Amino acid sequence: MDVAILGCGYVGIELGAQLTAAGHDVVGVRRSDAGGEAIADAGFDAVQGDVTDPDDLAAVPAVDAVVYAASAGGRDAAAAREVYVEGLETAVETFAARDDPPDRFVYTSSTGVYGDRDGAWVDEETPLDPATERESVLVEAERTALDAPGPMDGTVARFAGLYGPDRYRLDRYLDGPVAEGYLNLVHRDDAAGAVRFLLAGDHARNEVVLVVDDEPVERPELAAWLAAECGVEPPDVRPSDAASGRARSSKRCSNERLRKLGYEYSYPTFREGYRSAVDEWTGDV
């Protein structure tokens, strides 16, 4: 299987490495050449180009599957629309118009589409009712991917909060204060692993799949566990984000569908996922 990863960054490089190790041919597309060395170190080819520019996408060779993993970062809704809707539409249309279009198109979305659910459980069947402009953008982007024209079949992989190498952010939890509310997480290696699994196993065509670990955790509980493991005092807990003037987002995301498909997690909970970071903190490496 030949795969193009558009927006080949934090998750994309790991995904490319996993696919390459499994014998697939991969090309990673990035706007800047800053990540070219990291892509090369991961063992696959890099193409420099704007993933939202059809002329740049023309340089991507023929592939069987496309993964759209471009990120707008923490910027505003207008920037999110430019990348997640307009850019995604451009990529879908460009690849669909090829003489040899891909068979699959995977869009990496976010559990942010659910907004705040006051700690309730959500899954792929939970109706979406976007409450902010950014949430509306994310929902619109998902529709674009799922409505990809034939012969491409669209898949939406909704990632929970990503963490892992270079993104453990232990100081944030150990120094505090931490807000009340649930946190849904997925280790970078499992975010990439789930997409690899969906592609290689030919799963979830024209479907949405939540990519989260086994155990939603309340932020104070995570912070207290990390503090105990690191041998420091737990941080202070402040009221919910809503009470502090920030957008509140608390829900518990179910990974039952991904589990039933047969995906096996490398880091099923935060305890396994943060172990290497804790060991580094305490010097037990």
N, C-alpha and C positions, 0 to 999 in steps of 0.2 A: 504494500500500500504506500502510495506517495502522498505526503501531507504537507500543506503550507500553513504556517502559523503566522497570522497577521497581528502585529503588535507583540512581538516575541520578547517579553520581559520576564518578570519574576516567575510567573507560572509557566510561561511559554518555553523558556529555556529548559526548565526541568521536564516539561512534556516532551520537547524535542529529544532530550537525552534518553528518556524512557522509550520513546518510539524507536529511536536509532538502535538502542541496545536490543530491542525486540526484532530487529531486522528490517525496519521500514526506512524508506528514504524521506528525508525531511528538509524543508527549507524554511528559515525564519526570516521574517520581514520586519525591519525596524526603521523608524524615521531617521535616526542618527546612526553614525557608525560606532558610537560609544560601546554598544553591546556586541559588536562583531567578534571581538576576541573571546568573550564569554560563550558565544554561540559556537565558535570554532573549538573551544576547549570542551564543549559538550558533544562534539563529534558530528555536527551537521553543518550544512551550508547556510550562508547569510546573504540576503539581498537588502541593500539600503534603499528605502523608498517610503513615501507617505502612504499608509494603508488606505487612506481616504481618496487617493488620486488614481483614477483609472489608467492614466499613462504610466505611472509607476507600477501599478499592478500588472501591466502588460509584460513586465520583466520576470514575473513569477512563472516558472515552467508549468507544464500540464501536471495536474495532481488529481488524485482520487477523492481527497477530502480537504476542506478548508476549516481552520479554527480561527475565529475572530476573537482575539483576546486583547484588543486595544483598550487603553484606559484613559479616561479624562482626569484621573487623579481626584483630588478633593475640590476641584473647581466648581463654578456655579452651574446652574441648570442650562444656560446657553452653551457653555463649553461641553457639557454632557450631551446635549442634543447634537452638536457638531460631530462628536465622535461616535456616540451610540446609535443615533438615528440616521443622520445624513451620511456619515462615513460607512455605516453598516449597509445602508441602502445602495451606496455606490459599489461596495464590494460584492454584494449579492448580485446586482445587475451586471457587473463586469464579468464575473465568473460564469453566470448563467448564459451570457451571450457568446461564450467561447464555442468553437467548433467541437471541442472535447471538454464539456463542462464537468466539474466534479460531481460525484455521486452524493456526497454528504457536505453539510455546512453546519458547523457547531458554533454557537454563540455563547460566550461565557458571561452570564448575567450575575445578578446579586440578589441575596435575600432581602435587600433593601426595597424590593417591590412590595413587600408586605407592610412596610411602615410599622407603626406601633400596634400591637395586639394585646397589650396589657398582660403579657405573660402567657397568653393562650398558645396551644399547639397549632401549627400550620403545616400543610403538606402541599403536594402538587395540585390537589383538587380545591384548595382554599380559594374562594373568589378574591380577585384583586380589586381594591378600591383605593386608588392612589389619592393621597391627601395633600401632596406637595407637587410642585412643578417638576422637581427632579424625579420623584417616584413615577409621575406620568411619563416622563421621558424613558425611564427604564422599562415600563410596561409596553410602550410603543415599540421600543427596540426589539423586545421579545416577539411581538407580533410580526415584525419584519422578517426575523429569522425563521419563524415557523411557517410563514407564507412564502418562503423561497420558491421561485418558479422551478418546474420540472426541467430536467430530471433530478435536480438536487432535492434531497430531503433535509429539512432543518431540524436541529436539536438545540434546546436551550439547557445549559448547565448552570443552575443557580448556585453560586458560591456563597458560603458563609464567610465570616471574617477570616482573612488569611493570616497565617503566622508561620514562622519557621526560620531558617538561617537568615541572619541579618534583620529579622523582623520579630524577634521575641519581645522586645520592649519591656524587659523586666522592671526597669526603673519606674515606668509608668504605674505598675501595679504595686511595687514595693514602697514607693515614696508616697503614693496616694495624693489626695483622697480619691476613693473610687465611688462611682455612682451605683445606686441600686438598679436592679433590672437584670434580665437574662442576657447572656452573651452566647452566640452561636459561632462555633469555630470550625476550621478545617485546616490541617497542616498543608503547607505548599505541596509536599510530595504526594499527598492524597488528592488534592485538587487536580494536579497533573495526572495522577494515576487513574482517577475516575474518568477523565476525558479519554485517556489512552484506552481504558477498558471499554468505554462506550463505542469507540471507533473500531477497535480490533475485534470486539465481540459482536459488532453490528447491532447494537442495542439502541433503543429509544429513538427510532426514526419518527420525526414529526411529533416529538413529545418533549415535555419538560421534566428534568430530573434535579432534585435538590442534592447538592454536594455539601454535606455537613457531617460532622462526626457523630458519635453515638450519644453524646451527653451534653445538652445545653446546660450551662452553668451560670449561676448568679455571680455577677462581678465580685461582690464581696467574698463569696466562697472561693473563687479562683485566687483572689489576692491573698486570702488567709492561707490557702494551701501553699502558694508560692513562698509566702513569708516563712511558714513553718519549715518548708524544705530547705530554704536558704538560711535558716537560723536567725531571723530578724523578727522584730515586732510587726504585727499586722497593721496595715494602714488604717486611717480614719475612713469612715463611710459617710458620704453625704447623701442628701435626699435625691430623688429621681431627677433626671435631666430636665424634666418639665418644670419642676420646682426651682431649678437653678437657671431657668431662662434659656435652655437649650432644647433642641428637638429630642424627644424621648422615643426610643425604639426598643421595646421589650417583647419578645416572642420566643417560642420554643419550636425549632424547625426539626421535622422528622426526616430521617434518612431511610425509612422503611423501603421505599421503592428501590433505591440503589442497592440496599442490602439484598432484597429479593431477587434482583437481577444477577447477584452473585459477586459483587465487588467485595474484596477483603482489604480492610484498612491496615496500613502500616502503623498508624497512630489513631486508634479508635477513640481515645479521649485526650483531654488536655494533659493528663498525668503522664502518658507516654510521650506526648508531643513536646512537652517542656522539659523532659528529663535531661537532655543534653545541655540545655541552657542553664538549668539549675546546677548541674555538675560543673559547668564552666565557672559559674558564679562562686561556688564553694571551693573551687580548686580541685575537685574530685574527678580529674580527667587524666 
